Amino acid sequence: MPDSGTDHPCQDLQLTILFVTPCGQDLLIVRLTQITLTLKEPAPAAPAPLPRLLSALFYGACSFLLVLVNKVVLSTYSFPSPVFLGIGQMATTILILYVSKLNKIIHFPDFDKSIPVKLFPLPLIYVGNHISGLSSTRKLSLPMFTVLRKFTIPLTLLLEIIILGKRYPLSIIVSVFAIILGAFIAAGSDLAFNLEGYTFVLLNDIFTAANGVYTKQKIDPKELGKYGVLFYNAFFMVIPTVIISFSTGDLQQATDFKHWTNFLFLFQFLLSCLLGFLLMYSTVLCSHYNSALTTAVVGAIKNVSIAYIGMLFGGDYIFSFLNFIGLNICMAGGLRYSFLTLRGNIKPKQPPDEENALLDSKS
């Protein structure tokens, strides 16, 4: 009988064959032979190319627009409260997802005591990513912000190897380090060095890498799913973030801000809140259909447009030859990675324990 256990990747099917051999006139020799066949269950089908491409483009577009809108809100209007802006984005996420759940547009599990355990440490990473990202956007020019954000990529590569057990071919690793080489060259010649800005953006790199890898690990549809991860991330961290904003004076600065009656500022503030939700959703979607590393590199490719827009229209870019060369090396490495991904070389190798298990099942 077939083995009905669901914990094993392979299924045993036992067949009993009866052989009847005539011997003389009346004597029959009966021989029973049992054969065990090991049937390998089919591997889960890889996502189709179109959803992978569309989810990556959606993530890139949301990330691109959010950086530009945040730059206007925090720099052009000099809004002094990045933490309060993060609270607005969390509140928007909670509201949209909860109303969608009430109207049965989406589904995610109701709260129970097991959810914090399933989700940890994503809420802490989530709020760290939010605050450090908004703070770094305000402190740096757009081109330098996008260059330093490239360090998310090797951090994601490292965390995927450590946490998810993935291995990548040498061509991918070379592309990643080309991106980092360009970042070092560009940052080393930055004529507008800002220590606080550099610190915030490097912290943001760490949080973004950890967020991508742990999100990939937590979005199992049998557990919380995409929407559950998004909702409970924001739900658990909005109150602590409000407390942080109040205790640091960030909330008071937000309430005293003079442009709340300015329609254009209010529109862009609300647009930033909506785009914050869309970015979180597109990040989860891109990580679901692709790898966390691919999501990070899509962000780097998106920075091609941001960097050159900053050079031409941002007003806060100080040109230097080395900085310009470094930016272009970064972009070349990112485009090379994209080419390898589209060609199909990005598929991670299986960890040794999975390879051994497959070999054992075949033997």
Number of C-alpha atoms within 10 A of each C-alpha: 9 13 11 10 10 8 7 11 14 18 18 16 14 14 13 11 11 11 10 11 11 10 9 7 6 6 9 11 9 11 11 10 11 11 11 13 12 15 14 14 10 8 7 6 6 9 11 9 11 10 14 18 15 14 21 24 18 18 25 25 17 21 22 20 18 20 22 17 18 25 23 20 23 20 16 12 13 13 22 20 21 25 25 23 26 24 23 19 27 28 18 21 25 19 14 13 20 18 12 13 15 10 10 10 10 13 17 20 15 9 10 7 7 8 16 15 8 13 22 13 15 26 21 15 21 21 23 18 23 21 20 23 27 22 21 23 24 22 20 25 24 24 27 26 24 27 27 21 25 27 25 27 28 21 20 27 23 19 21 25 16 11 12 14 16 17 19 16 12 9 13 20 14 14 20 23 17 21 29 25 17 26 26 20 19 26 22 13 16 19 13 13 15 13 11 12 21 19 14 20 29 20 19 26 25 22 24 27 27 25 24 27 25 22 24 23 16 19 21 13 11 7 15 21 17 21 21 22 25 25 20 23 24 23 17 17 18 21 13 13 20 16 12 15 21 15 11 11 11 19 21 15 16 19 11 10 15 11 14 14 9 9 10 11 17 14 12 15 22 15 17 26 24 19 23 26 24 21 22 18 20 22 26 27 24 27 27 21 22 22 21 29 24 22 28 29 26 23 26 26 22 21 27 21 14 21 23 15 15 18 18 11 9 17 11 15 20 14 12 12 9 16 23 19 15 24 26 18 19 30 24 18 24 28 19 19 26 19 13 15 14 12 9 9 14 21 14 15 13 13 13 12 10 12 12 12 12 14 10 9 14 11 6
